[in-house]
Amino acid sequence: MTTAEWIISNAWVIWLALFLLLAIIEMLSLDLYFIMLGIGALGGVTVALLNGPLWLQVVVFCVVSLLMILLVRPIAVRHLKKSPAGFRSNIERLIGADALILEPTSRISGSAKIQGEIWTVRAESNVPTMAPGTYAVVSRIDGATAYLSPKPEDPADS
């Protein structure tokens, strides 16, 4: 038996090895492309186990992979990136948080402690200078600078 005959008669082993290699690459990249190609390789395994010709195995691999990438991957990515309603991550969580003014804060400069971290802050354009020791509210974040608005008076403090 020649090498070519062995490859053709045991093509399912090669397809299975390709699937495992693509699955390992997917675990490293997490792009959901390689797993879609891996599923195409499983299609090749199926045709090989059913004694289909090599050209049909390659066609099934290509068609299944293409369909998985075009139809299934976008849905899977959308579900992976979906977060619960109202869920805010990273910097978004700071918007609306209290900020303790540490130094006089104007539209030009300032610093404040926000959730335990010291931030470079600026007052919103319509806000006068804010005094140290007072509290403000984070209205937005631009880069590494938080923009503050005065904290509304709490009726319970009166």
C-alpha positions in Angstrom: 0.0 0.0 0.0 1.5 3.3 -1.0 1.3 6.5 1.0 -1.3 8.0 -1.2 -3.6 5.0 -0.9 -3.1 5.0 2.9 -4.0 8.7 3.1 -7.2 8.1 1.0 -8.3 5.1 3.0 -7.6 6.7 6.3 -8.6 10.3 5.5 -10.9 10.4 8.5 -7.8 10.3 10.8 -6.4 13.4 9.0 -9.8 15.2 9.2 -10.0 14.3 12.9 -6.4 15.6 13.5 -7.3 18.8 11.6 -10.4 19.2 13.9 -8.3 18.8 17.0 -5.6 21.3 15.7 -8.3 23.8 14.9 -9.9 23.4 18.3 -6.6 24.0 20.0 -6.0 27.1 17.9 -9.6 28.3 18.8 -8.8 27.9 22.5 -5.9 30.3 22.1 -7.5 32.8 19.8 -11.2 32.8 21.0 -12.3 34.3 17.7 -14.9 31.6 16.8 -13.4 31.3 13.3 -11.2 28.2 14.0 -14.0 26.3 15.7 -16.2 26.9 12.7 -13.5 25.5 10.5 -13.2 22.6 12.9 -16.9 21.8 12.5 -16.3 21.8 8.8 -13.5 19.2 9.4 -16.0 17.1 11.3 -18.1 17.2 8.1 -15.0 15.8 6.3 -14.7 13.1 8.9 -18.3 12.1 8.4 -17.9 11.8 4.6 -14.7 9.9 5.0 -16.3 7.4 7.4 -19.1 6.9 4.8 -16.3 6.1 2.2 -17.0 9.3 0.2 -14.3 10.3 -2.3 -11.6 12.8 -1.3 -13.0 15.6 -3.5 -16.4 15.3 -1.8 -14.7 15.4 1.7 -13.0 18.7 0.7 -16.2 20.1 -0.7 -18.2 19.2 2.4 -15.4 20.8 4.6 -15.5 24.0 2.6 -19.3 24.3 2.4 -19.9 23.5 6.1 -17.1 25.8 7.2 -18.4 28.7 5.1 -22.0 28.2 6.3 -20.8 28.1 9.9 -18.8 31.3 9.5 -21.5 33.2 7.7 -24.6 32.0 9.5 -23.7 30.6 13.0 -20.7 32.7 14.0 -22.5 36.1 14.0 -25.3 34.7 16.2 -22.8 33.2 18.5 -20.7 36.4 18.8 -23.9 38.4 19.5 -24.9 36.0 22.3 -21.4 36.0 23.8 -21.3 39.8 23.9 -24.8 40.2 25.3 -24.9 41.5 28.8 -27.9 41.8 31.2 -30.1 44.9 30.9 -28.6 47.8 32.8 -25.2 46.1 33.1 -22.4 48.6 32.8 -18.7 47.6 32.8 -15.4 49.3 33.4 -15.5 53.1 33.1 -19.3 53.1 32.4 -19.8 52.1 36.1 -18.2 55.3 37.3 -20.8 57.6 35.6 -23.2 58.8 38.3 -20.7 57.8 41.1 -19.9 60.2 43.9 -16.5 62.0 43.8 -14.8 63.6 46.7 -13.0 66.8 45.6 -9.4 66.7 46.7 -8.2 70.1 45.3 -10.0 73.1 43.9 -11.6 71.9 40.7 -12.4 74.0 37.7 -12.9 73.6 33.9 -9.1 73.5 33.7 -7.8 71.3 36.5 -8.6 69.3 39.6 -8.4 66.0 41.3 -11.0 63.8 43.1 -11.3 60.4 44.7 -13.8 58.3 42.8 -14.5 54.8 44.2 -11.2 54.7 46.0 -9.0 55.9 43.1 -7.6 59.4 42.6 -8.7 60.8 39.2 -7.8 63.9 37.2 -11.1 65.7 37.0 -12.6 68.8 35.4 -15.8 70.6 36.2 -18.4 70.7 33.5 -18.3 73.9 31.5 -21.4 75.4 33.2 -20.1 74.7 36.7 -18.1 77.2 38.9 -15.0 76.0 40.8 -15.7 73.2 43.3 -14.0 73.4 46.7 -12.0 70.5 48.3 -13.9 68.3 50.7 -17.2 68.7 48.8 -18.9 66.0 46.8 -19.7 66.0 43.1 -21.1 63.4 40.7 -19.3 62.0 37.7 -21.2 63.1 34.6 -19.0 61.7 31.9 -15.5 60.4 31.3 -13.2 61.4 28.4 -10.0 59.3 28.3 -8.4 59.5 31.8 -10.3 62.6 32.8 -13.6 62.5 34.7 -16.0 65.4 34.3 -18.0 66.4 37.4 -21.2 68.2 38.1 -22.2 69.4 41.6 -24.0 66.9 43.7 -27.7 67.8 44.2 -28.6 68.7 47.7 -30.2 65.7 49.6 -33.4 66.8 51.3 -32.5 64.5 54.2 -29.4 66.6 55.0 -31.5 69.7 55.6 
